[in-house]
Amino acid sequence: MDERRAQPIQPDVTRPDTPDLLAFHDVRFCYAEVCAVGDVSLGIQPATLTVLVGPNGGGKSTLMRLMTGQLKPESGQIDRYGTVAYVPQTPSFDSSFPLTVGDFVIMGTLDKRIRPFYRYSRKDHQKASDALEWLGLSGLAARGISQLSGGQLRRAMIARALAADTSIIALDEPDANLDIDANRDLYQVLGRLKKEKTIILASHHLDEVLPIADVALYVNKTVTTYPDPRALLELLKDGLIR
């Protein structure tokens, strides 16, 4: 199993007197001659849910990868004043590997300082137990991770990120390819979780996710911040933004 994505990304600087956990200052990123995003300045505040929306090819994935430290800006500056856990759309593990849900979640507590033959501490087990309870998975802790439904697996991935005890959890389209019931359960969890953690997520399910968001970022080569996500939803429905 590839554990690199589970590693929390450490903050770059000591936090100054600012409410933001994550701040972009005139950030630009290009792939060869094609500029994916440019002139991006924004701030992510604690205990909020920020949703990234925009057209395909507009730069949402690039912005998410910049936020999580997977990409470095070509110009400008990104300041992180808290750790970040990244939850990809799909996990990178061998489904035939005999791993339980509990094992999968507690591995979120690992970091780069772990030595060979490391044994999980009581605190690690408590973090994993709390995360499983938060995501409604306590009763599935002994089940094989490969036996979960799509919605259950997404919740297990979020529980793993929660067990990492980072300041920010970033989710790349966690609602993709889920049925209506699984999506409803996911949004309910995220609505509760944002009171405890700072959440950033990319989504195409705007009718469902924008009402629970605190801030919306419309990404189309640059970024426009909407402090009232419902206002953005109305603009999109009216065809005033595409």
Sequence and secondary structure as in RCSB ss.txt:
>XXXX:A:sequence
MDERRAQPIQPDVTRPDTPDLLAFHDVRFCYAEVCAVGDVSLGIQPATLTVLVGPNGGGKSTLMRLMTGQLKPES
GQIDRYGTVAYVPQTPSFDSSFPLTVGDFVIMGTLDKRIRPFYRYSRKDHQKASDALEWLGLSGLAARGISQLSG
GQLRRAMIARALAADTSIIALDEPDANLDIDANRDLYQVLGRLKKEKTIILASHHLDEVLPIADVALYVNKTVTT
YPDPRALLELLKDGLIR
>XXXX:A:secstr
   GGGS B  SS   S S SEEEEEEEEEETTEEEEEEEEEEE TT EEEEE  TTSSHHHHHHHHTTSS  SE
EEEEESS EEEE SS  S TTS  BHHHHHHGGG  TT  TT    HHHHHHHHHHHHHTT GGGTTSBGGGS H
HHHHHHHHHHHHHTT SEEEEESTTTT  HHHHHHHHHHHHHHTTTSEEEEE S HHHHGGG SEEEEESSSEEE
ESSHHHHHHHHHTTS  
